[in-house]
């Protein structure tokens, strides 16, 4: 699996709302991190859809190196 460019060195804490869909930026180029703004156009990347099953805080990956997309798995610590 191809991994995007780093958009940060940690995780983005986001309060998600039950039933709402979120589109995680996989390329790392979005100006609306951790979510897609369409900056991937013309690349091999596409956003990853996530639909919240409940309202709670989740930690979305910023480094784009995670093996648990779209969530942080600590890969930013393995520079």
C-alpha positions in Angstrom: 0.0 0.0 0.0 1.4 3.4 -1.0 1.7 5.9 1.8 1.3 9.7 1.6 3.5 12.5 2.6 3.7 13.5 6.3 1.2 16.1 7.3 2.3 16.0 11.0 4.2 14.1 13.6 1.3 12.9 15.8 -2.4 12.4 15.6 -5.3 14.7 15.1 -7.9 14.4 17.9 -11.4 14.8 16.5 -14.8 14.6 18.1 -16.8 12.6 15.6 -20.6 12.6 15.5 -22.6 9.4 15.3 -23.9 8.8 11.7 -21.7 11.4 10.1 -19.2 10.4 7.4 -15.6 11.7 7.4 -13.1 11.5 4.5 -9.5 11.1 5.7 -6.8 12.5 3.6 -4.5 9.7 2.5 -2.1 11.8 0.4 -1.0 14.3 3.1 -1.5 17.3 0.9 -4.8 18.6 2.2 -5.0 22.0 3.8 -7.9 20.7 6.0 -6.0 17.9 7.8 -6.8 15.3 8.7 -9.6 15.4 6.1 -9.6 15.6 2.4 -9.9 18.9 0.5 -9.3 17.4 -3.0 -5.6 18.1 -3.2 -5.0 14.4 -4.2 -6.5 15.1 -7.7 -4.1 13.9 -10.4 -2.4 11.4 -8.0 -2.9 7.7 -7.2 -4.4 8.7 -3.8 -8.1 8.8 -2.8 -9.7 9.8 0.5 -10.7 7.0 2.9 -14.3 7.2 4.1 -15.1 6.6 7.7 -18.7 6.7 9.1 -18.9 7.2 12.9 -20.9 4.6 14.7 -21.0 6.7 17.8 -20.1 10.1 19.0 -16.6 10.1 20.6 -13.1 11.4 20.3 -10.9 9.5 17.8 -7.3 10.0 16.8 -6.8 10.3 13.0 -3.3 9.7 11.6 -1.3 12.8 10.6 1.9 11.2 9.4 0.1 9.1 6.8 2.3 6.1 7.6 -0.2 4.2 9.7 -1.1 0.5 9.0 -4.5 1.2 10.6 -5.9 3.8 8.3 -7.4 6.3 9.0 -6.4 6.0 12.7 -3.0 6.7 14.4 -1.0 3.5 15.2 2.1 5.3 16.5 3.9 5.0 13.2 5.0 8.7 13.5 7.4 7.5 16.3 9.2 5.2 13.8 10.9 8.0 11.8 
